[in-house]
Amino acid sequence: MEDKIWDYMIKRLTGNETDQSKKFLDSWLAEDKDHHIKFEETKAIWELSSLLKPIEKDISFTAVKERITSGLTNNTADEYVRPAKQLRWYAYRIAASLSGVFLAVTFFGQYNEQKVTEQVTWISAIAAAGKTNHFLLPDSSEIWLNSGSKLSYPNKFNDNKVRMVKLTGEAYFKVKHDQTHPFIVHSGKLTTTVYGTSFSIRAYQNEPATSVAVNSGKVGVSGAGIQNDGGPILLLPNDKLIYNMLSKTLAKVRIHKEDVDAWTNGDLIFDETPLPEVFATLSRSFNVKILADTASYESCTLSARFKSKPLEVILKTLKLSMNINSTQINGTIYIKGGTVCNKN
């Protein structure tokens, strides 16, 4: 079964897919979320690293896998490359490090074995409501977690072929450069792959949109909802990609560099943000409960920038600009009114 899956994955990645292989692979991907994750990781590494660029169609996929995996008994880069040479692997224009070949063609085949032999322990870092969390990953990559967010990561990266983490919420990353070990972030429906750069991802479970914004370097974004014939969507500094999971639409916009990590300094930036999302952000950021008839504010948006302002100032701004009244009783804020947005 695993050999067949591998063959069909390679056929899809190289554009040699048949009706039979497509039907089988689609069914396998639909069976389990982990299957989709495995495929996305393999696809992201294959495409973003630009290690393998096929220039011929006649490929024996079974022979490729057998020849390559048969040479994985020794732990040197030369041993990984030798069987590839025997199969005229140079027809693929190897464009990066030798170990990159091992990444692209053996990740799936070694995935289950790696989990058993390495006994990786997953760690979860959490930023509670009203708090942020700043810490280092095992590879010294620097992470800032926004309030109400969670990042899961392995206790060690040294022996892994990729540096994979899982994000729920919002985080700013300063990834340590490592060309041979791509850094992969799973966040909602999106998979972001980098080698060393700084960027921010927002993927809260109660928000319809997931976004990726780049401060420095380059990242590639892929996912089930992204259709891009050229592979992952590449983002450069000042680029922001927004994916709406409800409408299944993508938007790529330019933003100010300082906006990418503004929230790490306590700033709140709203750019035509729906008011229900504004209320959710304020609730997380200030650790308060906000009660409002969100249906009355669905069509209303806010564009504002608050540089380390207290909640009282923000609520006063809503009052002055939109006639939205607020009353706080203990830890709960009650919202009502709004002559601009309230339909009642």
N, C-alpha and C positions, 0 to 999 in steps of 0.2 A: 504493500500500500504506500509506504513512504517513498519508494522509488518512483512510483507512478505520480505521486503528488509533486515530487521534485521535477520530473520531466515536464509536467504540465505547467509548473511555475516558470521554468526556463522558456518554454514555448511562448508563454504570454509575455515575458520580459523581452524576448528577442523578436516578437512580431511574427512568430511561426505557429500561432494557435490554430487548431482545427475546431470544427463544430463539436466533435466528441470531447476534446480536451477542455474546451470552454465550458461545456455543460457539466463535466465532472468537477472541474476546479470551482466553478460557481457554487455547486452543491456543497462541496467541502468547506468553502469559506462561510457558507450560511449555517453550517452545523454548529459552530462554536466561535465565540468571540476571540478566543486565543488563536484560532486558525487565521483569522483576519490580521491579528497583531503580527504573527509570524511572517505572513506574506508582506505586510506593509514594511516591516523592518528590512526584509530581504530586498524589496523593491527600492526603498529609500537609499540603501547602501549602494545597490547596483547602479541606480540612475545618478544620484548626486555626486558620487565620487568620480564618475566618468572613467572608471577603470576599464570597463569592457565595452567596446563599441563594435558590434558585429559588422563585417563587411562581406559575409557570404551567407547563403541560406542553408546549405547542406550541412547540417550539424547532427551528429549522432549523440543525442542527449544522454542516453543511458551510458554510452561509452565515456562521455565527458565526466559524468559523476563517478563511474567506477574507476577511471584512470586517476582522477584527482584524489578521491577519498582513499584509494589504495596507497597513496604516498604519504599519508598522514601519521605514520608510525614514529617518525622522528620529529623533534621540536626545533628545527631550524628553517629559516626562510628558504634556503636552497632546496630542501626536501619538498617544500610545497610547490616550488616552481618547476622542478624537474619533470614530473608527469605532465605538467601543462605544456612543456616544450615538446614532449613526445607526441602530443595531440595537435601540434601546430597551433598552439595557443597564441603565438605571435600574430596570427591573422586578426587578432582582436585589438591590436595597438594598446599595449599596457601603458597607461599614462601616469601611474603613480607608483608608490612603493610596492615591493614584492609582497609584503604581507597583506596588502590590499586585495590581491587575488584570492588569498585564503578567506578574507572577509566575505567577498562577494559570492564565492561558489560553495563554501562549506558551512555557512552559518546555519542553514536549515537542517542539514544532515547531522550536525553536531549539537543541535539545540537541546534535545532531551538528555543526551549523555552529559552535557555540560552541567545541567541542573542537578544531576545525581552526584557527579564526582566533585564538584566545587562546593556543594552544600552552602550556597549563598543564603545569607539571612537578610530579609528585607526590613528596612527601617522606615518609619513614618515620622516626618517632621510636620508639626501643626502650628499654625498661627491662630490663636483664639480671636474671637470678636473683640475689636478695639485694640488689638495688638499686631505687631509685625515681628517676624522672626528672621534673623540674619545668622547664617552658618556656612560651614564649608563641607563639601562632599569629600569622599575618600580620595579623589584625584586632585583636591585643592581648588576645584571650581567653586565660585562664590555664589551664594543664593540668598535672595531676599524674598520671603513669603509675605503676601499681604494678608490682612485680617480675614478670617474665615476660610483659610486655604490649607491644603495638605499636599505634601510631596513625599512619595515613596521611592526609595532608592536602595540598592544592594549595599551591604556593609563593606564590600571591596570591589574595585574595578580591575585590579591588576591582571587577573587571568581571563577576564571576559573579552570577547571579540568586539563588543560594543558597550558603550556606557549608556545604559537605558534607565530612565526615570519616568514616573507617572505623576501627573499633576491634576489636582482638582482645585480650582480657584485661580489665583493670580500670583505670578512669581516673576522676578527679574533675575536673569542668569548672566554671570560672567564666567564663561566656560574656558577652562584651561586648554590651550591648543594641543592637539594630539592627532596628527594626520592619519595614523593607523588605527585609531579607535574612535570612530564617530560617536558623537553624543546625541542620543535620541530621546525626545520628550513626547510621551503620549498624553494628549489633553483633549478629552471629549472625542470628537470625530476626527481630529487632526493629529498628524504625526510630523514633528519638526526635527530635522537632522542638521547637525552642525559639526564643525571640527574645532573651532575656537573663536568665540565671538561674544558679544553682549546683546541681549534681546529680552523682551518681555512677552509673556503669554497670559491671556485672560480666558479662563474656561470654568466659570461658576455653573453648577448644575441647575440653578434656578434661573439662568439667563439664556435666552435663545441664541445668542451670538457668541462665537469663539474668535479670538483675535490673536495675531502674532505681530509684534512690532520690533524692528531692528535698530539698534543703536550703533553697532560697529560690526564689520565682517559681513558674512553672507550666510543665509540659512535656506534650506529647501523645505517646503511644506507640501505634504501629500495627505490623502485621506479618501474615505469612501465617497464623500460628496464633491470631490475635486476632479474635474475632467480637464486634463491638460496633456495634449498629445506629445509635448516635448519632455514629459516627466514631471517631477515636482515643480511647483511654482517657486521661483527663486526670488528672495527678498534681499535688498541691499539697504545700507543705512538710510534712515528716514522713511522707509517703506513700512506700511501697515496693511496686513491682510485680514479682512473680516469675513467670517463665514456664518451665515444665518441658518441654523439647523431647521427652522420652521419652513422658511421659503426656499431653502436649499440654494441660496444665491451667494455669490462671492463678490467682494469689492476690494480693490487694491488702491490705497490712497497714499498721499505723501503727508507726513506730519513733521512737526518741529522735533529736532533731536532731543531737546530737553524734556519733551512730553513722554518719551519712552519709559523713563524711570522716575517721573515726577512724583509718583505716589510714595516712593521710598523716602522722600523728604517730607512726607505729610501733606502734599498737595493733592487736591481733587480737581480733575479736569472733566468737564462734561461737554460733549460736542454733539448737539442735537440728540441728546440722550433721552429716551422715553422716561417720563416721571416715575413709573413703577420701578424702573431700574435705578433711578436716582435715590428713591426711598430705600431700596435694598442696599445700595452702596453706603448710604448714611448709617443704616442700621448696623452693618458690619463694622464700619470704620469707628463708630463711637459707642458700640456695644449697647445699643438701646433698641427697644421694640417700637416699631412704627406701625400704627394702625391707620389705614386709609382705604377708601373705596377705590381700589386701583382701576376698576372699570371706568370710572369717571375721568381718569387721567391718561388712558391708553393712547389717545391721539395727541397728547401734549408732550413737548420736548423741552429740554433745557440746554442752553449753551452758556457755560460760565466757567471761570477758573478761580479756585479758592486756594490761595497759598498759605497753608498751615493755619487756616481759620478755625475757630471753635464752632461747635454745632449751632450755638445761639446766633452767630453772625450769618451762617448759611440759611437758617430758618427765617431770619429777618429779611434776607435777600429775596427769598421766595415770597414773603409777604408783600414786599415793596414792588417786585416786578410782576407777580402773577396773582396777587391778592389771595394767596394761600395761607390760611390760618393754622396755627399749631398750638396745642396745649399739652404741657408735659406734666404727668402725674407719676411721681416716683421714676421708675425706669421705662415708662411707656409714653410715647408721643402720639397724640391724636391729631390727624390731619383732616381738614375739611375746607370747603370754599374753593375759590379760584374762578374769578369771573371770565378768564380767558379760556380755560379748559373745561370747567365743569359744565356738563350739558343740562344739569338739573336747575 
